[in-house]
Amino acid sequence: MTEPSTTRAGADPAPAPASAAARRGPVVAALMLAMGLAALDGTIVSTAVPQIVGDLGGLSVFSWLFSGYLLAVTVTLPVYGKLSDTFGRKPVLIAGTVLFLVGSLLCAAAWNMASLIAFRVVQGLGGGALQGTVQTIAADLYPLKERPRIQAKLSSVWAASSVAGPAVGGLLAGYADWRWIFLVNVPVGLIALWLIGRHLREPARTAPRARVRVDWAGALAIFATGALLLTALVQGGVAWPWLSAPSLGLLGGAAALAALTVAVERRAAEPIIPGWVWRRRTIAAVNLSLGALGLLMVAPTVFLPTYAQSVLGLGPIAAGFVLSSWTLSWPITAALSNRVYTRIGFRLTAIVGISLALLLLLAFPFLPFPGEPWQPALLMLLLGGALGLFQLPLIVGVQSTVPYEERGTTTASVLFCRQVGQSVGAALFGAVANGVLASRLGADTDLDTLARSLDATDRIRRAVDAAVDRVYWGAAAAAALALLALLTLAPRRFPVLKEEEQGAPRRDPAG
């Protein structure tokens, strides 16, 4: 008997009637709009940097436009997860959306690079609520066997927004003004706010708390630890050498704060990151597996466009199409994954997906030089399909092992690990690629410099090819780590709760 069948002990939950499904539609639309905002703002600024720098200056620190946003999103995920379990999803999502929109308006009014970076951090503080709470509400709205449908929709929105971000940013900066990059968030966010406020109705709590105790000390400790660690990872090897005093100081400070955070969380009555997140084998295995997923995703998302332009000789738009091919297959296999895991289980489905991904990542270094654009595009198409089978069953499965009042914390811990994996991957693989380039070209250069070079000689093209090949070997190693975590830590059957134990709304989830 597989995991989903454990939810059918006794009788199947009654399906939601058509009227309830219709009322659920506006909430789903709001979740998709909120997810699109969070995904778009992670990439939309990239192609507008020349216009922003030309207007505001600050060329030496412009990378913090991305780093500041990433830091704020990542370190707030666990905090928002706990707050959504404590106060409910709706107030947290509304507060996060309002904060995100305020940050967007402030970014549009920025007067110099320092103010824009500060306001991007404000945006990120709201973006953390959008990412985590949207995924949690999606699990609240749908029973287990229907969750792949909503998760596939959210995956489609995330993928499409991430790929479209650079193009949209370039168009707005080139034909309007870069400030519109942030202003367009306002009407979209206001529509999402109206839909959530009007249509989302959360289930009544079975045990209302007379006095809510929030672990603000733990939240601050987690925020400070994450900020130091991610700053070291993002800026190490870029703003300063890895073995320099700033890197060592930040990493040492992060280690000290991590120890302090553990001590604070052990003493807290309602810790932001409870110990059960890591004591339960299922959640720990999923956290580690999706952390490895974040690590391996850096290879295609960061390095494949450079490979397509420098090695294959494609323009930026064509290179974007090579990367975007995985956005076609990922949501499809994610949506169909329930037909697999209802038969063989969450764990085995994820093992199949990550095993296929491992083989595809290993195949990339064997592509011919220089090759044809369809070859990496085909690999990306297949890789997206494999990762759709891997990620979604793990998210749906782990959300189904906890009751309503623990789902926000669980979802946030999974997303937090994936975000940290991406930060570690960007730093690690960047160092690997730049090391290969230095050894091949005999010069102190880096991949970004070569990607912007108009003189892509055969020697440079071969060096970039070798560097990206090495990165894909590293991504394959990350896939192997995810596979190992599933094989050694994850139980053969996820301990899925019955629908009534999960606290999922039965008939009228959207009011």
Buried (B, 14 or more C-beta within 10 A) or exposed (E): EBBBEBBBEEEEBEEBEEEBBEBBEBBBBBBBBBBBBBBBBBBBBEBBBBBBBEBBEBEEBBBBBBBBBBBBBBBBBBBBBBBBBBBBBBBBBBBBBBBBBBBBBBBBEBEEBBBBBBBBBBBBBBBBBBBBBBBBBBBBBBBBBBBBBBBBBBBBBBBBBBBBBBBBBBBBBEEEBBBBBBBBBBEBBBBBBEBBEEBBBBBEEEEEEEEEEBBEBBBBBBBBBBBBBBBBBBBBBBBBEBEEEBBBEBBEBBEEBBEBBBEBBEEBEBBBBBEBBEEBBBBBBBBBBBBBBBBBBBBBBBBBBBBBBBBBEBEEEBBBBBBBBBBBBBBBBBBBBBEBBBEBBBBBBBBBBBBBBBBBBBBBBEBEEBEEBEBBBBBBBBBBBBBBBBBBBBBBBBBBBBBBBBBBBBBBBBBBBBBBBBBBBBBBBBBBBBBBBBEBBEEEBBBBEBBEEEEBEEEBBBBBBBBBBBBBBBBBBBBBBBBBBBEEBBBEBBBBBBBEEBBBBBEBBBB
